[in-house]
Amino acid sequence: GRNNRQNDRLTLRQAQDDDIWLHTKNIPGSHVIIRCPDGQLPPENVLLTAAHLAAHYSRARGSSNVPVDYTRRRHVRKPSGARPGFVIYDHQRTIYVTPDTEMVKALKAGL
């Protein structure tokens, strides 16, 4: 999502339980979803690309070695009364990426 309300809609309404949800760890940013209709984990290159997107569209864009958490969407929930875009999650794993602006530009060009 590009803002907190879009993050809520993407994560809580559009994503399915088996999809993979990604977000920068303890850093404001966009939620990223990888569709997993068969329940299988995506290939590592897809996971890394999604992590790059999460890092790029966060406040850590200019940083290096950005921690990005990922988990199944079923492990992401919104606490009662929480502000838009705020979620809690568990069963996560963390990968570290350095945002790559050129990769994001190439992905956008390919759409």
BELMOPE-V953570 format. One record per backbone hydrogen bond with DSSP energy under -0.5 kcal/mol. NH is the residue of the N-H (numbers start at 0). CO is the residue of the C=O. Records with the same first field share a line. If there is no record, write none. Layout:
NH=CO, CO
//
This chain:
6=2
7=3
8=4
9=5
10=6
11=7
12=7, 8
13=8
14=9
18=15
19=33
20=70
21=31
22=68
24=66
26=23
29=56
31=21
33=19
34=32
38=35
45=42
46=42
47=43
48=44
49=45
50=46
51=47
52=48
53=49
54=50
55=51
56=52
57=54, 55
58=27
60=57
62=59
65=96
67=94
68=22
69=92
70=20
72=18
73=16
74=71
75=72
76=87
78=76
81=78
85=82
86=84
87=76
89=74
92=69
94=67
96=65
98=96
100=98
103=99
104=100
105=101
106=102
107=103
108=104
109=105
110=106, 107
//
